[in-house]
Amino acid sequence: MSDVVPPTRQNTDQSPTEPKKQRRSVRIMGLLLIIFSVLIGWFLLVGFLGWQSGQQALVDKQEEQVNRQITLAQENIEQGSYELAITRLDWVLERNPNSAEAKQLRDQALFGLGATPEPTPVTAVTVTPASTRLPTATPGSIGSPNEELLRIQRLVATKFWEEALPALVAFQQQFPSYEREETDQMLYDTYMNYGLDLVRGEEVELGMYYLAQAQKLGDLPQQVKDYQTWAQLYTQGISFYGVNWDASAYYFRDLCLAAPFYQSSCDHLYTVLVSLGDQYAFAQDWCPAQALYQEASQHQSSGELTNKRTQAQENCLLATPTPSEPITGTVPITNTGPITDTAAPFVAPSFAVPTAPADAP
């Protein structure tokens, strides 16, 4: 028998390792692209919903503030505080020029303001034109109290409060009994009106001081009391500005709610809320930061704020609460007394064994 060498068998069933690896890589890349696209879409959706929610909250907040100021303006008109009512309604018409109710109330306030008589001096004097600044009181002794009093009356009548105030103080120091009732009334009017002008402007603290001096001489009208309260809230909020954002927000929240037209109170509140939110975000305390950004968006809207609110919202959703003190073992039981055996001892039950009757067989 001849040795027959069998033909070499080619390896036809060789596994295509390389094509499988390529297909697997393609599948993985496709899956990663799908996941990436889903994440991008989710982030965009969250951002859009956050922006839309912020815009709606802004509109709702502005509408709420406008309605509140109209209601307060109507109350001011009923109380005779026509100037304050006009201030409120001007603020409303800046934001909603087509408000028929605000226009009607403003006309009513203007009519009431025109019907209110201006205070006239006791003695008729020649009024100096308003364009000419009257001189201030010259320090030193006053020669004629009657002439000086006429000059002070003219200063008060033309509302030159800054010049009338030192003149009145000097006059009462030298002539404490001369027309005291009249000079006290002029001093009250000067303190009140000059203080009101200052608290509406930049020298708020000085204006508060003058209003306090006027309050010593007589009761303040409700309109002036309102400005006095708002000035106190403003100075408190500013005193914590940049030092304690949380405390500053406390005061500016009340001020923005009561008088959004006073000293740009709502703008200050917006800055305070964003700064406080940034402080929480820097500490990675995302949920309080989200709430503050959301509140700020009710007063103003910007792309930067939207991005901050979206980032805080995403991180707040991803955050997991952790206990402040991790539990590493069995918590010990404290405040326990010694265990005493007060239970009755255990007694085994006895079972009677039945006996046979005596006459049993």
Buried (B, 14 or more C-beta within 10 A) or exposed (E): EEEEEEEEEEEEEEEEEEEEEEEEEEEEEEEEEEEEEEEEEEEEEBBEEBBEBBEEBBEEBBEEBBBBBBEBBBEBBEEBBBBBBBBBBBBBBEBBEEBEBBBEBBEBBBEBBEEEEEEEBEEEBEEBEEEEEBEBBEEEEBEEEEEBBBBBBBBBBBBBBBBBBBBBEBBBEEBEEBBEEBBBBBBBBBBBBBBBBBBBEEBBEBBBBBBEBBBEBEEBBEBBBBBBBBBBBBBBBBEBBEEEBEBBBBBBBBBBBBBBBBBEBBBBBBBBBBBBBBBBBEEEBBBBBBBBBBBBBBBBBEEEBBBBBBBBBBBBEEEEEEEEEEEEEEEEEEEEEEEEEEEEEEEEEEEEEEEEEEEEE
